Amino acid sequence: MNTDVTAAVQESVTAAMRELLTAGQEAVRAAEHRGSPDTVRALDKALCELPLLDMDDQAHRILNEALQSISLAEDADTWAYLEKTERAHSTWLHTPDSEDLSHAAIMAVAELAVHCGVVHGRTIGGSAERRAWYGAHLAGSWALRTIVGAVHEYADGEELDRAMTTFLGAVRRAVPYVALMGTRQALVEFARSYDLFVVGMRQPMPDGPWEWARRLGSAVYMFRVDPPGANGHPYGSVAVQRFAKDGTGGPVRSFPLSSYGERRRALNTVRERI
């Protein structure tokens, strides 16, 4: 009977730990979908609800580093630039004949694009975060050209909408980039510490031949997208390699992509988010 009670208690504790892990992963997905001060604060809330009792030194260190990166993302001055740009752009769209408002919209886009370039310049070279800021800066340059064209009536509204959506989305991804990486890693450490089966989320790789990685159980799976023609696949393929806990790598396997369809759309979503 005592054994049954102990097993039931353990099962209840494990279920509670899984719920906390799931809540953390949902917070990550929300911030991936739309980075904002609110979704960044939700990352902090999710990590602060994790129990610390059974975490070892490594897990504590990674958790604290994640919380620090979340705090920096939450307080980033980029949010103010972003809000100003969105407000100026929206106001101009609803009052298209105002020269002053069109000038303000152009200046706001320019300021945000330059800001992204400045942050990119002071970010550590070669990092995935640096690439994210560079992508935001490039998208800002395109948005600036497009909004100037729209003001002078040689760019249409559809082109402007596409450019601004891409730019603002890139900025929203760049601000919490490190915070998201840290949170994903902290959730893996939490699962490991409480003997849960680890199902890690996608993590971008800063350099080398692989684009992203996932931790599943004690193994790490590395992924990359190979171009059309590689490995005999006309539309490209996804290459996967499994690395065991001791670092031993298995064979590289390739999964072909179709030219159209759900797999390619899903793959594009993955690459955009990371």
C-alpha angles and dihedrals in degrees: 000000000000089000090053092049092049091050091049092051091048091049090051092050092048091050090051091050091050091052091054090048092050091049090053092050091049089053090052092050091050092053091045090053095047122000112211139140088265096052090044091053088051089059090055091048092050094051094044090057092059113105113242101197099098098032116114126221094272093052092046091051094049092045092051092047090051092051090050092051090048090053091052092049092048092052096042114135088220090084090065092051090047094050091048091051094048092047094047092046093048093047092051093048090055092046103035097164094061113104092193092054093047090052091049091051092051092048093049092052090047093050093050092047091050091046090055089051091051093050090047090052094054096043119102111273119255096016125133088236090057090053090051092054091045089053090051091049092051091047088051092054090052092047091050093052090046097049091048087051091049092050090052091042100243095107122059129229095253092056091047092049091050093048095047094045090052093047098047091043091052091051092049089053095046099053097060095031097114092037090056093048090050094046093051090051092046091053090052090052091048091052091048093049093053095043094247118150103263117236102173124197123240114287122193117237114230096214144341129068097310127082102196143357139209130197113222115177107316094332131085120218119206122205138191137165115239119206126251112288095026114125089004095292111132095204098038129257145234113248119208131188127182121217118196124221091267091055096256111148124218127211120300110248125198126210114196122233124222119231092244138009143068097317094059093045091049091049092051089052091052093050092047094052096048 
